[in-house]
Amino acid sequence: MMRMRVVTAALLLGLGACGGGGDDGGGDGGTVDHRPNVTGAYASTGTMTLVIFGQSQTNDFSDTIRIAAGAGSNKTALNLRSDAFECGDGFPGTMTGERAFSVQQTECQVHLDEQNCDGTLTVRSGTGNRDEAGTLRLSMKGDFSSRNCAPIPVTGQFTIELSGNRTGE
């Protein structure tokens, strides 16, 4: 029995040394463009958690996330846009795997028509991926501040967790 474990371990080590396993993303020399695996429009639902004055509140949240290839020849650059947050040039992203990406730090000005107020939304970090079944999962964290929404300026943190499928747009 002990001999079988030693042989199995040796075979696994041998396969690993031959590169018969994971995808480190470096085998193609950076020439493969994986962005089409995630680009498109996604009707997404999930939650938005706000922390204001130390109090946390989680609400249902829906949005359409539009992911496009970034401009230029960089085959990892992405641009994410949200229908809920009009954020100028959108949120820049970078492919980190075959179907995974990160969202870079971005600051944008937002206007909430319902409350007739303005604010700043700062995405500090974010990640996303599209699983083999085609579902996009997106998570973003950051800070927000409002200027004229209440008697005093309000600042806090937010976390958005969304998932959804391509809409065909």
N, C-alpha and C positions, 0 to 999 in steps of 0.2 A: 504494500500500500504506500509506504514511504517513497519507494522508487517511482511510482506513478505520479506523485505530487512533484517530485524533482523534475521528471520528464515534462510534465505539463508546464511548470514554471519556466523551464529552458525554452520550450516552444513559444510561449508568450513573449519572452524576452527577445527571441529571434525575430518574431513577427514585428515587434515594436521597432527593432533596429532596422528592419527593411522598409519602414514607413507604411506598413499595412494597417494603419488605424486612423487617427483623427485627422481633421482638416484644419491645418494651421493657417490657411489662407495665403501662405507664401509660395506654394508650389507653382503658381501660374505667372510669377514675376510681376504681378499687379496688372496683367493685361485683361483679365476677365472682369466684365462689368456686371456685378450682381444687383445693381439698382432695380432692374425690372422685376425682381422678386418681391419688392415692397412698394413700388410706385403705384399710384392710383388713388381713388377716392374711397374712403371707408366710412360708412354710417356706423357710428360708435356710441355705445352707452357705457355707463360706469358711475363712478362717484367723484365728487370733488369735496375734499376736506379742507376747511378753513380753520385756522387758529388765530383768534383775535382776543387780545387782552388775556391770554392764557387759557381761554375756553375753546374747545374743539367742537366743530359742528360739521357733520357729513351729510351731504345732499346728493340725490340722484342727479346725474349730469348726462346730457347727450350732445353730440357734436358730429360734424362731418370733418374728418381729417383728410387733407389732400397732400399727398407726398409726390414730389417731382424730383427728377434728376437735377442736381445743381449745375449751374453754368460752368463752362470751361471744360478742360480736358481731364480734370480730376475724376477718376472713375469711382470715387467713394463719396463725393459730395451730394447731399440731399437738401431739399427745401421742404419744410412742412408748413402747411397753412391750416388754420382753424376757422371754421365758419362762425364759431361763437366769439372768438377774439380776433378782431381786425388788428393785425400786428404788422403793419408796414410790409417789409420784405419777407415776413414769415420767420420761422424758426430754423436756423441752419442745423443740419445733421450730417453724420458721417457713418458710412457703412462700417461695421465692425466684424461682420461675418457674412455668410452666404444669404441669410435672411434676417440679420440683426443689425441694429444701428443705435447710435447714441445721439442725443440732442444737446447741442452746445448752449452755453450761457447766452441768453438774449434778453434785452430789455425792450419793452414796447409800451406805447401809450394806448390806453383803452378808454372807450366812452360807453357808458351804460345808459341807453336811451330811456329805459323804464324809470330810472332814478334821476335822470338828467345830471349825471356826475362823471367826472373824469378820474383816471387813476393811472398808475404805472404797474405793469406786470413784469417781473423779472424771473425768467426761468433760470434756475441755478444748475439743474442737471436733469437728464431724462434718458430713458432707454426704451427701445421698442424692438419687436420682432414679429414676424409673420410665420406662424407654425405651418406644418405640412398640410394641415386641413384648410389653410387659407385665412385663418383668423388673425387679425392684427391685434397686438397687445401693446399699449403705450402707457408709460408712466412718466410724469413730469413733476418736479418739485421746485419751489421757489418762494419768492416774496411778492407781496402786493402792497400798494398804498393807494388811498383815495384822497382826493383833495376837497371836493365840494359835495360829498354824499351825505354827510352828517354834520352836526354842529361843530365837531372837531375832526381833524384828519385822522384816518384810521389806517394802521399798518398791521401786517400779520404775515403768516405763511400759508401756503396752499400745497396740496398734493392732489393730482389728477390721475386716476386710474381708469383707462378706457379699453374696451375691446370691441371689435366689429369686423364686418366683412366688406369686401369691395362692392361698390354700388353699380358698377358698369359705366360710370362716367369717364 
